[in-house]
């Protein structure tokens, strides 16, 4: 008499099912770990990217305008605004750098135009700009979109040599 093979197939099928189930569970665990690692890496990249962008943007804007006519700090509605002045013959243009509605913004216009902060071009996410000029040294502090503070200091060359760029 031949022994029954239905039990052998049932055990074999259960074993295959268990192996495939374990493979699926471990695959999901690996995918979830990968997603968490990706999110963490992306957050760190965005944070450092905004930090570098804010820092280099401020420094380059100050360097580009410093020698022509000057840099000043104004306050409007309790908010500080970094103002870069450019003289084009008889026309004076101002670049205003400020924070508004969660972004660092830039607004470029003629001096006589009314300042409308909502119309400024968005540069990067930022919450607050604080700036001070003392003895030819501009010190600016910006809180980025992640709550991290970016500090920038720049010597104003035009200020340090009597207002003329040489």
C-alpha positions in Angstrom: 0.0 0.0 0.0 1.2 3.4 -1.0 1.4 6.1 1.8 -0.7 9.2 1.5 1.1 12.3 0.0 -1.6 14.9 0.7 0.0 15.6 4.1 3.4 16.0 2.4 2.0 18.6 0.0 0.1 20.4 2.7 3.2 20.7 4.9 5.2 21.7 1.8 2.7 24.4 0.8 2.5 25.8 4.4 6.3 26.0 4.5 6.4 27.9 1.1 3.6 30.2 2.3 5.6 30.9 5.5 8.8 31.6 3.6 7.0 34.0 1.2 5.2 35.8 4.1 8.5 36.2 5.9 10.1 37.6 2.7 7.2 40.1 2.3 7.4 41.2 6.0 11.2 41.7 5.8 10.9 43.5 2.5 8.4 45.9 4.0 10.7 46.5 7.0 13.6 47.3 4.7 11.4 49.7 2.6 10.2 51.5 5.7 13.8 51.9 7.0 14.8 53.2 3.6 12.0 55.8 3.6 12.9 57.0 7.0 16.6 57.3 6.1 15.6 59.2 2.9 13.4 61.7 4.8 16.1 62.2 7.4 18.8 62.8 4.7 16.5 65.2 2.8 15.7 67.2 5.9 19.4 67.6 6.7 20.1 68.6 3.0 17.3 71.2 3.0 18.4 72.7 6.3 22.0 73.0 5.2 21.1 74.2 1.8 18.9 77.0 3.1 21.7 77.9 5.6 24.3 78.2 2.8 21.8 80.0 0.5 20.9 82.6 3.1 24.5 83.2 4.1 26.0 83.4 0.5 23.0 85.5 -0.7 23.5 88.2 1.9 27.3 88.3 1.5 27.1 88.5 -2.3 24.5 91.2 -2.3 26.5 93.3 0.2 29.7 92.8 -1.8 28.0 93.7 -5.1 26.5 97.0 -3.8 29.0 98.1 -1.1 31.3 100.0 -3.3 28.8 102.1 -5.2 26.7 104.1 -2.7 26.1 102.2 0.4 24.3 99.9 2.7 21.9 100.9 5.4 19.4 99.4 7.8 15.8 100.8 8.0 12.9 99.8 10.2 9.3 99.7 9.0 6.4 98.4 11.0 8.8 96.9 13.6 10.7 95.0 10.9 14.3 95.6 9.9 15.1 96.0 6.2 18.6 95.9 4.7 18.7 98.6 2.1 21.4 98.7 -0.7 21.6 101.9 -2.6 22.7 102.3 -6.2 23.2 105.5 -8.1 22.7 105.5 -11.9 23.5 109.0 -12.8 20.4 111.0 -11.7 18.4 107.9 -10.8 18.7 106.3 -7.4 17.6 102.7 -7.1 17.1 100.7 -3.8 17.3 97.0 -3.2 15.5 96.1 -0.1 16.2 92.8 1.6 13.7 91.8 4.3 11.5 89.0 5.6 7.8 88.9 4.8 5.2 86.1 5.0 7.7 83.4 5.9 10.3 84.2 3.2 13.4 86.3 2.8 12.5 88.7 -0.1 14.2 91.2 -2.3 12.5 94.3 -3.7 14.3 96.4 -6.3 12.8 99.8 -7.3 13.6 103.5 -7.8 14.0 105.4 -4.6 10.8 107.5 -5.0 8.6 104.4 -5.4 6.4 103.3 -2.5 7.8 100.2 -0.8 5.3 97.3 -1.0 6.8 94.3 0.9 4.2 91.8 -0.5 5.5 92.4 -4.0 9.1 91.4 -3.2 10.7 88.4 -4.9 10.9 85.3 -2.7 14.5 84.2 -2.1 14.3 81.5 0.5 12.2 80.5 3.5 13.1 82.7 6.5 11.3 84.0 9.6 13.2 87.1 10.8 16.0 89.4 9.7 18.0 91.5 12.2 20.8 93.8 11.0 23.1 96.4 12.5 25.8 98.6 11.1 28.5 99.7 13.5 31.9 101.2 12.7 31.7 99.9 9.1 30.8 96.4 10.1 27.4 95.0 9.1 26.1 92.2 11.3 23.0 90.4 10.1 21.1 87.5 11.7 18.4 85.6 9.9 16.3 82.8 11.3 15.7 80.3 8.5 12.6 78.2 7.9 13.8 75.5 10.3 14.4 77.9 13.2 18.2 77.9 12.8 19.9 81.2 13.0 22.3 82.3 10.2 24.8 85.0 11.2 26.6 87.0 8.6 29.2 89.7 9.2 30.7 91.8 6.5 33.1 94.8 6.5 31.6 97.6 4.5 34.6 98.8 2.5 33.0 102.0 1.2 32.1 103.0 4.7 35.6 102.3 6.0 37.3 104.5 3.5 35.1 107.6 3.7 32.3 106.4 1.4 34.3 106.1 -1.7 35.3 102.8 -3.3 38.9 102.5 -4.5 
